[in-house]
Amino acid sequence: MKTNEYVTLTDLIDWVESQPRFNPKTDLKRMKEALFMQHIDLSNTFMIHVAGTNGKGSVTQYLTQMFVEQGLHVGTFSSPYIIRFNERLQIDGKPLTDDILLDLLSEIKTFNHQFEQHYGERLSFFELLTLAAFIVFMRTSLDVVIMEVGIGGLLDATNAYDHYDLSLITNIGFDHMKQLGNTLASIAFNKLGILREKGHLITTVDQSLHPYFKAYTEKLNVDAMLLDPISDIVSDIPLVFTYHHVTYESGLTGSFQVKNAILALEAAKASPFNLTLKHIKDGLKHTYLPGRFQHIRPHVIVDGAHNTHAIEALIKALQLTYPQQRFHFIFSVLGDKDINQMLAKLSTVSNRIDLVSFPDPRFISLSNYQSDRFKYIDGDVISYIDKVTKEIAVDEIIVITGSLHFAGFVLKNYK
C-alpha cells in the first residue's frame, strides 16, 4: 500500500471510515460551507446527479462508459465500493490511483481539522468523501461529472452543490426509512429534493408515482421526462433487449438492468455531447460492475440486493433467467435493513435459505432469525460457500445476496 513520509493509504482509509457515518442535520449549511472554503467551481463541466432507491450504481457506470466510448473525460463518484475503496472515485471509468488517493485523503484529513476550528463541527464520512470527489474533479480537466447520491437526495451531501445540469431518478422503494420516512411519498419527496427550479429530470420511477412527480416538477418548472420504457428482452445471458426498435446488449445481466440501461441511454441523448448510437451501444455493452447478478461460477450468482425492492427485482430476474431451476440463497445483510421482509420475499421462491455472517462493523448476528425455513451457519462463510458450490445439484442455482458489502466480501475472498 502506498505511503508518504508520515502515513499509509491504509491508515487514511481506516481514518475516513472511522468517522461518523451521518451527522444529524436539517439542512446542508455545513456541507455548503465546506464547498465554499474549498472554492469548488465546476461551472464549465456538465454535471449529472443520480438518485433512486436501487440501480444508481448501474446507471452511473452505464453513463460513464458511454461517455468514455465517445472520447470524453469523465469524473464519477459512486458508493459503496465492492472490491477496493478507490472505486468510489473514478476518472474516465478507472478508480483513482493509490498515489492520488493518498494525497487527496491526507488533504481531506487536514481540512477536517481546520473545518472544525472554523465551523465548530467535523464533517461526516460521506461528507468527506463527497468533498474529496468535488476537489479532485475540479482539479482535473473533465467534460462531464456524474455524482451518485448516497442516501435520499434532499439532504444528501452531493446535493450541497447547486449547479447540476441533469437529474436522474431510477426508482422509489423502501430503504433507509429511518432517514427518509416510511412511506413511498416521503421517500419520493427526498429523492425529488435533488431538483432545482427550471432544472431537467429524467426518471424511470413506477407509473403509479407519475402524478406525484408531475405535480412536484410543475411547481418548480422542471423539464421532466417520465419514462415508461416499453422493451422486449431478446436474451438473458448476455442481456439483449430492444427499445424503440433498436437492439442493445448490456454488459450487466439481470432483467432489472433494462430500465437502468434505458435511463442511462436517454440521459446520454439529453447531454450536449451528441453521442452516436454506436458509442451508446458500445458503452452499454462494455459496462462492468461487480456484484450485480454476477456469475462467478456456473450456476453461482453474486448479487448485492440490499433491500426489499432490490430483492423483488432479483427474484424476478432469477425466475425469468432460470425458470426451471431451484434456488439456494446464501444470505447476509447489515443490521439497518428490513431483514424480515427480505427473508419473506426470498422464502416465496426457495425453501433453502442459509443465513451467514461476514466481517463488517454494521453487521449484526442473524442467529435470531434461524428457524425451520432459515438455517444459520456459524463459522467461516468463504469455506461454507466453497463447500456448497462443490456439491451443487444440476438443477440448482446458488445465489449469494443480501448486501453490496457482503457481495464485495465474497468477490474479494472467494477464489
N, C-alpha and C positions, 0 to 999 in steps of 0.2 A: 504494500500500500504506500502511496506517495507521501513524502514528508517534506516539511520545510525545517528551518533551524529549531523550531520550538514544538511543533505538534504534528501528528499524523492525520491523514484524512479520516481514518477510522475514529480517532478521538473527536474530530469535529462532527462527524455524522452522529456519534453517540451523544455528543453535547446537544445538537439540534433536536434529536429525537427524545431527549430527556426534558425538553421544555414543555410547559403546559399545552395540551392539545388545543384547548379552546379557552380564551379569556372571556369572562362574562361581558356582553356588550349589547347595547340597544341602538348603536349607530356605528359608523365607520370612521369616526373622527381620529381615532388612534392610528389606523392604517393610512388614512389620508395624510396625516401629519408626517408619517414615515416616508411616504412617496414625495411629499413636498421637500423634506430635508435632503432627500437623495436627488432632487431636481429631475424626477422622472418625466420624460417627454418622448413619446412615441408617435407624435402627430404626423410624421412623414411615413408611417408604417400602417398598412391595412390591418386592423385589429378585429379578430373574431373571438367571441365569447360563447362558450358551450356549457349549457346547463342541462339537467334532467336527472331522473332517478337512476336509470341504467342506460348503458350504451354511449356515455360521454367519451370514454376512452377510445372506443372503436371509431366513432365519428371523427374524433381528433386525429387519430392515426390515418384513417382514410384520406382526410383532407391534407394532412401533412405530405403523404406520399404523392397525391395528385399534384400538389404544388411543386414538389421536388422533381417529378417527371417533367414538368413544364420548364424546369431550369431556374425556378425561383429560389430565393434564400428564405428559409422558414425557421422561426423560433416556436417551440412547442412546450407548453407547461401542462403536465398531467399528473395524476395520482390515483392510487398508490403505485409504487414501483412493484415489479414482480420478482426480478432476479437481483438487480443492482440498484442502489439508491440513485445513481447517476441518471437512470431512466426518466426521472421526474423532469429534467431539464434537457431539452434536445435542440440541436442546431442542425437543420437540413436532415431531420429524421434520425440523427445519431446522438446518443447520450453524450453529455459533456465529458471531456477527458478528465482524468483524475487531477491533473495539474491545474486546470481551470477551476474545477470544483473546489479543490483545496484552497486556492486563493480567494475564491468567492465566499466560501463559508467562514474563512478566517476574517474576512472583511465584515461579514454579517455579524459575527460574534462580537467584534469590537464595536460595531454600530449599535448593537442591542444595549450595551452598557451605556453608551453615550445617550441613546434614546431615553433610557430610564432616568438618567440625570436631568434630561431636558423636560420630559413629559411626566415623570413620576411613575411610569409603568413600563414593564418589559413587553415585548411582542411575543405572541404565542408561536408554537411550532409551525402552523400553517401560514401565519402572517410572515414569519421569517422566510419561509420557502418562497412565498409569493413575491416578497420584496426582492429576494435573490434573483428570481426569474426576470422581473422588470429591469433590474440592474444589468444583468448580462445581455438581455435582449436590446436594451438601449445602447449598449456599447458595441454591438455587433451590427454590421450593415445588413439589414433584413428588409425583405419586401413585405412579408406578412408574419404576424404573430397570432398563434392560437392559444388561448388561455382557457383551460378546463376548470370549471367551478369545483370547489372541494365539497361543500355541503350547502344545499339550498340555492341561494343566489343573492337575495336581498342584502344579507349581512355577511356574505362571504368576502374574504379578503380580496379576491380578484375583482370584486365589484367596487372597490375604492377608486379604481381608475375610471374616469368618466367618458372616455372617448373611444368607445368601441364602434366599429363601422357596421358590424353584422352580429346579431344574436341568434343562437340556435338553442332550441329546447327539444330534447329527444323524446321523453315520455314522462309521465307522472305516475308514481306508485308509492306505496307505503314503505318508507325507510327514514331513519333519523327522526322519528316522531318527537323525541324529547326536545330537539332543537326546532323542528319545523311545524309541529302540530299533528293532530291525529285524524284529520280529515283531508280528503283529496283537494278540497277548496283551499285549505290553509297551506298545504304543500305547494299547490299551483301558484298561490299568491307569492310565496317565497321564490319560486323559480322565475316568475314574471318580474320579480324585483330587479332583474338584470337589465330591464328595458329602460331606455331614456326617451324623452319626448322627441317625436319625429325620427325615431330610430327604425331599424329594419329587423324583422324577425322571420325566421323560417322554422317550422316545427312539425314534428310527426306525432304529437300527442293524440290520444284517442279521440275519436269524433265526439264522444259524449262531453268532452271538455271544450269543444269548439265555441259554443255560445259564451262560456265564461271568458275564453281567450279573446273573442271578438269584442266583447264589451270592454275588457281591460285595454286592449290595444287601440280601440277607437277613442277612448278618453285621452290617450297620450298621442293621438295622431300618428301611430306607428304603422308603417307599411308592413303588413303581416301576410305571410304565405302559410296557410294552414293546410298542410298536405294530408291527403287520404290516399296514399300511394297504392294503386292497383298494379299488382305484379304477379307473374307466374314463375314458380320455381321449376327450372328445367332439370337440374341435377343437384343432389345434396352434397356429394363429395366428388369433385370440388363443387362449391356452391355457385351455381349458374342460374341467373334469373333474367326475365325480360321486363323492361319498364319503358312505356311509351314506344313500343315496337322495336326497341333496341335491346340486344342481348349483352349482359355484363357477367364477368366472372369475378368472384370475391376471393381474396387471399385468406379471409377468415371464414370458417364454416359455422353452421347452425342457422336455422331458418330465421331466427330473430335478427340476424345481421342484415337482412334485406332492407328493412326500414332504415337502419343506420347508414347503409351504403347509399340509399336514395337521398336521405337528408344531406349527406356529405356531397353527393354529386350536384344537388340543387344549390348548395352553398357555393360550390366551386363555380357554377354557372353565374351566380349572382355577384361574384367577385369582379374586380375591374381588370382581371388579367387575361381575359379571352382564352381560357383553356380550351384546347381542341378536344374532340371526342376521343381521340387516341390517347391523349395524356390522362383524361378522366378514366378511361378503361384500364390503361396500364397502371394507374395509381391504385385503383380498386384491386386489381389482380395481384399486385406486388405488396400489398399491405400485410404486415406481420405483427401480431400482438399476442404474446404468450398468455396462456390461461383462459382463453376464450374458445370453448368447445374444441380444445386442442387434443388431438390424437397422439399419445406418447408411445403407444404400443398398439398392435392390432386388438381391437375391442376394449381399449382402455382410454378413457377420456378424462381430461382435467378441465374443469370449468369453474371460474370464480364467482358463480351466482351467490350473491351475499345478502339477499333479502327475498321476501315472498314474491315480489314482482319478477325478479330475475329467475327464481326457482320455477315459476309458472312458464316462463319463456324457455327455460332449459328443458322442462318436461315435454313441451310441445315440439321442440326441435328433436328430442330423442325419439318421440313417437313417430314423427314424420320420416326421420332418417332410418330408424331401426324398428319398423312396425311389428316384426316377428320375434324380436329378441326380449329376453328378460333383463331387468336392470338391477345391479347390485351397487348400492350407494355407499361410499366411504365418506363420512360427513364430519366436518369440524367447522366451528363458527366462533366469532368473537362474542363477548358477553353482552354487547349492547344491541343485539338483534332480537327479532321476534322468533325465537327458536321453536316454540310450539307450533306456530303457523307454518314455518318452513318444513318441519318434520311431517306435519299433517299433509301438506301438499305432496311430499315425496312418497308418503305411505299409500297414496291413491294409485301409484303405478308400480310399487315394489313391496315385497314382504321381506326383503333383506336390506336392512339399513344399519351400518356399523358406525357407531359414534367413537371418535378418536380424539386424541389431544395432539397439540403441537406447540412449540415454544413461541409465545408471543405475550407481551405484557398485558394485553387486554383479553387474553383467553381465560375463560372460567370453566372449571371442570364440567363435563357433560354427564358425569356419573349419575346425577339425579334424574336424568331423562331416560335411563335404561328401563326397558320393560320387555314384555313378550315380543313386541314388534321391533324394538330398538336395542341392539346388542352393544354394550360398552366394552371397548378394547383398551385395556390398560397396558401401557408399555410403548416400545419404540414403534412409531407409526410407519416409518420407512420399511422396517423389517416386515411388518404386517402386510403392507402393500405389496412388497416383493413376494411374499408367501401366496397371497390370494391371486395375484396375476399369473403365477406359475400353475395354479390349479384351476384356471378359468375354463368354464364349460363352453362348448361350441356355440350354444345359443344364448350366451350371456354377454352383457356389456357392463364393465366396471366403470362407474362414474365417481370421480373424486371431486367433491364440491363443498360449498358452504361459505367460502370466504376467498377473496382475492389474495389475502395474506397466506391462507392455507395453500392455495394453488401455487403461490410463489415458493413456499417452503418445499412443497413436493417436487416442483420442477427443478429446484436448486439441488436437492439432496437425493432424489431417486434416479439412479443411473441405470 
